[in-house]
């Protein structure tokens, strides 16, 4: 496999944006090369024998996870402090302690499913046409969650939509609202990430949708989704990145580094934009995009 610097920059920017926007990074990583065709399609084909493209993508995921860690650094300090104090004191009472355990129980299901099923699903469905179909279905999921919430179908928690106290840090206010989730709700929201093993289904999209249906507002659902995604993305990257250290991949390490820098920058800008966007806006524009792009791609690929 060859990977040019322009390709690595394009893939890095694509990964950094689509991993956090609810539009599926894996789906786009499969569809965009297929739609562009030519040498790009040949270079960025994860189904080709001995292709390191997936390892490259996971390396870019690591850069995106790093962007999330940097953006939410204060939150992660509180979460780690809460986990340490919870273990030391053998209790789960404070906001930081509850949020720490919500993130842990929410991460376990997708971690287990990823180890068991990721390779099989990628081999069976990691092709352009299935990715296009699942992208359209992802749009339906986003639209359905928005419509159910507006129609009162979501399970609302007391205070879920309450504004933060004047002078209170909005992040701390959001943590306080998230801490009202039960551990069972945390498991359900985290388990939704399993669907993102299907190319075209967005990790952030399905976790946000599940969070909304469990009573979270868009702002808190997005925040919880980004916090949940960080350890999952980082763990997957740690498992896959060593493949890039193989001697046969020496020639693409430079482009991968450049692509990772682009993914970090795009990821940081994306999470900064989305955390503000979801303070008062819905997922409907992303739902419409996914349905149009998915159906359009499926028709084009079938011709």
N, C-alpha and C positions, 0 to 999 in steps of 0.2 A: 504493500500500500504506500502511496505517496500522499503527502499532505503539504500543500503550498501555503505560504504565509497569507495570501488573500483568503484562501479557504479557511485557515485557522482563525483569522480575524472574524470572518462571517459566521462561522460555527460558534465561536466564543460569544459574540454579541447575541446570536440567536438563543443560545443556551441560557445566558444570563437573564434575558427578558422572559422567555417562555417558561422557565422553571418556576418563576414566581407569579407571573400573570396566569390566570386560571385557564390556560389554553393548551397545555401539555407539551413539555419540552421534548419528550421522546417521540411523540407523534410528529412534531415539526422536524426533528432531526432525521426522521425517515422520509417524510413527505417532500421537504424542500429539495434535497438532492435528486429525488426521483422526478420531480416536476421540472427542475432545471435541465436535467439530462446531461449529455456530453461527458467530459472528463470529470466534472464534479460528481456526477452520478457514479462513475466508476471508482473515484477516490473515496467517496463517502458511502460505501455500501457495507453495512454491518453484516449482511448475510453472506458476503463473499468468504471463501475458505481462508482461514488464518487472518482475517481482517482484525486489526487492532482498533477499529473505529469506535467500538463500544468502550474500550479502555480509555480512548481519547475523550469520549463524552463524559465518562465518569471522572476523569481528571479535571475536566471543566466544571463538573458538579462540585468538586472539592473547592474550587475557587468561588463558586456561588455560595457554598456553605460558609466559607470564610467571610464573605460579604455580609451574610446574615449574622454571624457571630459579632462582627465589628459593629453593625448597626444596632443589635440588641445586647451589646456588651454589658450595659448596666443591669438589664433584666437577667442575663445569665449569671452575673455575680450574685444577685438576690436569690436566684433559683438554687445555685450551688450552696450558698450559705444556708438556705432553708433545708436542703437535703442533709447537709452535715448536722445541723442542729436537730433535725427530726430523728436521725439515727442515734445521735448522742443522747437525746432526751427521751427517745422511744415514744414519740407522740406526733400527731399530725393535726396541728391546731392553727398555726399562723397562716397568713396568706402565702408567704414564701414556701412554707412546708407543703401546703396543699397543692400549690402549682407545681412544685418539684415532682410530687408523686403522680399528679395528673399527666405530666409529660412522660414519666417512666412507663406507666401502665398504657399510655396511648401509643408508645413506641414498640412495645413488645409484639403485638400481633403482626405488624407489617415486617418486623425484623425476622420473625419465624417464617412467614409466608415468602419473603424474599429469598431466604436461603433454600427453601424447599421447591418453589415454583418458578422463580425468575428466569432461569435458563430455559426451561421447557416452554414457558409462555413466549419468550423472545424468539425461540426457534420456530414456533408454530405461527406466531402472529406478527413478528417483526418485519412485515412487508408493507409496501405502500397502500394497497387497497384496504386491508384490515385497519390500518392506522387511520385512513380517511373515514371509514365507517364509524370507528370508535370516537373520532374527533367530533363528528356530527352528534353522536349520542352524548358526548360530554356537554355539548351545547344544550341539549334537552334537559340534562341533569341540572345545569346552572339555572336555566329558565324555570324549571319546575320548582326548585328551591325558592327562588324569588317569588314566584306566583303563590306558593303555599304560604309563605310568610305574610305576604300582603293580604292574603285571604284569611289569615288567622289560623292556618293549618299547622304552623310550627308550635312546638311546646314552649311556651314562654315562662321564663323564670321571673320571680319578683325582682325588679330592679335591673333587669337585663338591658333595658334601654335608657336607664337613668344616666343623666349627665354627671360628670365628676364634680366634686365639691369645689367651689371657687378657691383658687390658689393651690389645689392639689395637682400633682404631676399626673397628666393624662395616662401615662404608662402605668403608674401605681394604681390609678383608679380602675384601669382595665384589668390589671392583675387581681384586684379585689373582686371584680365581677366574675372573672374566670374561676376564681377559687370557690365560687358557689356551686360549680359543677360537681356532681358526684363522681366517684371513681368509675362507676359503671358508665356514666356518660362520657368520661374521658376515654375509656376503652373503645366505645362505639365510634367516637369521632376519630380516634387514632387508627382504628381498624379500617376505616374508609380508605386509608392510604393504600390498602391492598389492591384496590381497583386500579390504582395508577400503574400497576405492573402491566396493564393492558396498554399498548401504545395508542395514544390518542386521548386517553383519559388523564385529566390533570390532577396531580397530587393536591395542589392548593385548592383546585376547584371542588373536588369531592369532599375534602376535609371542611372547607368553608360551608359547602351545602349541608353537610351533616350537622355542623355546628349551628347553623341557622335553624335547621329543623329541630334541634334540641333546645332552642330558645335564645341563642346568642344573637346579638345584633351584628351587622356586617363588619363593623370595626373590630369587635372582639373576636369574631370568627376568623377574620384575616390574621389578626395578631397570633391567635392560638395555632393557626395553620402554619405560619412561618416558624414559630418556636418548635412545633412538632417536626417540621421538615428538617431542621438543622441537624439533629443527631442521625437521622435516617440517611440523608444525603452524605454526610461525612463518613458514616460507617461503610456505606457502599463504595465510596471513593477509596477508603483505606484498603479495602479488599481487592479492588481492581487496579489501582494505580501501579502496584509492583510489576504488572505486566509490561508497562512502558519502559521498565528498566532492562528488559531483555535486549541482548546485543543487536538483534535484527531490527529493532525500533530506534536505533541511535539517530538515524537521519531525520526523524520527525519530532525529536525532543524540542528543538528550537521553536518550530511552529506551535507545538503544544503549550510551551511557556507563554508565547505571545497570545495565543488564544485564551489561556487561563487569565491573563491580565485583563483582556477584554471582557471575559465572563464575570470577573470580580467587579469591574467598573459598571457593567450593565446591570448586574445583580444588585449592587448597592443603590444605583439610581432607581431601579425598579421598585425595590422594597420601600424606599423613601417616598416614591410617588404613590404606591398602592396604600400605604398606611394612612396617607392623607385622603386619598380618593375614597376609601371605604368608610370614612367618617360620616359621609352623607349621601353616598351613591351606591347603586346596586350592581349586580353581576350581569344584568341584561345585555349591555353592549358586547360583553365577551361571549355570552351565549349565542347571540346573533352571528357574531364573527365565526364561532366554531361550527355552527350549523351550515352557514354559507360556504366556508372554506372546506368543510368535510364533504358536503354533498358535491360541490364543484370539483374537488379533487377526485372523488370517486367516479364521477362521470368522465372526467378527462382521462383517468387511468384505465377506464374500461373501453375507451374508444380504440 
